[in-house]
Amino acid sequence: MAKYRKKPVVIEAFKYGVDGWPDWFHDKVNTNEIITRRGDESSGPFDHSQNSWCEISTLEGVMKGDYGDYIIQGVKGEVYPCKPDIFEATYEVVEDEITQEQWHAVMDNAKFMLEEYKKIPTGMFGAINIANAISRYENGERTKELYEELKSIE
């Protein structure tokens, strides 16, 4: 029998009843593709209750998302629930990635700032910080750290 590996894809998700609802979830509630339920009527309609769940219409039928389950929006906009243990074994947080274009813009800006700071006698401290940052990161590694460091110097 052949074996298969899941392709790395980026999804959006939130913990039902714990996190705020993203816009895509609100949209599905507004179109009745998702019905929200609460077992206790003592709290307000927007209160987080551990006795709450949602019913999500999917191609496979209606699926129930309980309090604390992750609600996922897949790559094609499909929405479905996932138990926390399965979600945490399958997914990891995606850090914001910096594109090559952003990287080149940051480096160009840093080099320009370096030259400008060198022209100002009181700007030498900033020039030293920029030069140090460029020399540490110019090999292209740790681009996010450079990006954040240069943003703080500006």
N, C-alpha and C positions, 0 to 999 in steps of 0.2 A: 504494500500500500504506500502511496506517495505521501510525503509530509509537507506541510505548508506553514509558512510564517506570516503573521499579520504584518501588512505594510505599515510603515510609520505615517500616521495621519494626525493632523491637529484638529481637535474638536473643542467645542465650548461646553462647559458644564457648571452646575451649581448644586449645592446641597438643599434639597427641598425642605422647607420649614426652618432652615438655619440661615441660609444666605438670602439676600434680596433677589427678586425675580428679574432676570434680564429681559430686554425688550422682546426678543424672539419668543419667550415663554408667554409674556403678556399677549402678544399677537395671537398665539394659539388658543389662549383662554378666551379672547374676544371673539374668535371664530368658532368657539365650542369644540375645537379639536382636542382641547384639554379641559376637563371638568375638575374643579377643586372641591374638596370635601373636608368637613370637620366633624368629629364625633361629639364634641362638646359645644354647646351653643352659648356658654357663659362668657366667652371672650368675643372681642370685636372681629369683624370680617377680615381685617388685615393683621391681626395678632398671630404670632407664631405659636402654634399649639402642637405638642407632641402627639396629639390625637388627630392629626390632619393627614390627608393623602390626596393624591390626584389620580385621575383616570385619563390615560393618554391614548387617543385613537392612533393606531399604527396599521401598516399593511397586514400585520399578523393578527390584528384584533385589538381589543382594548387591553392595555397593560396598566397595572397599578404601581404608582410610585409612592412609597411610604415616607413618613417624616424621617429625614436623615439620609434618604437615598439620593444618589446623584441623578440629576436629570441632564441628559446629554443631547446636544444638537449635533448631529452627524455632518459629514462632509456634503451631503445633498440636502441639508435642511431638515432631515428626519429627526424626530424627537422620541426619546425612549428612556425609561428608568434603568438604573443599574445599582445593585447593592454595593455598599461602601467597600466591603472586602474584595469584591471582584474589581471594582473601579480602581482601587489603590494598587492592586496587583497588576493591572493592565496599563494604567496611565501614569504619567508624571507631569509636573508643571513645566510648561514651556516658557523659557525666558525670552524676552523680546530680542529678536535677532537684528543685527545691523547689516544692511545690504552693502555690497561693494561700493555702490554709488555714495552712500552715506559715509563709508569709511574714507573714500578719497576726498570727499568734501571736508571731513573733519581734519584730515592730514593737511590739506591745502590751507584751511583756515588756521591751523596751528602754526604752520610755517610762516604764513602771512603775519600772524600775531607776533611771532618771534622776531621777525624783522622790524615790525613797528615798535615793539617794546625796546629793541636795541637802540632805537633813535632817541628815546626819552631817558634821560639820566635816572629819573626816579622809577623808571619801569624795569630796571635790571632784575629786580627780584622776580617779577612776573616772567621775564624772558628766561631766567634760569629755570623756573618751574616748568615752562613750556619745553625748553630744550631737554630737560631731564625726562619729561613725559615722552617726547618724540623718540629719544634714544632708547628708552626702555621698551617701547611698543612698536617701533617702526618695522620690525620683522613680521608684523601682521598677526601676531598672537595676542590674545587678551584684548581684542578690539573693544569690547563693551566697557572694560575698565578704563581704557584710554578715552573713549567717548565721554564717559562720566567725568573723568578727571579734567579733561579739557573744557567741558561745559562749566565746571566749577571755577576754573581759572578766569574765564571770560568775565 
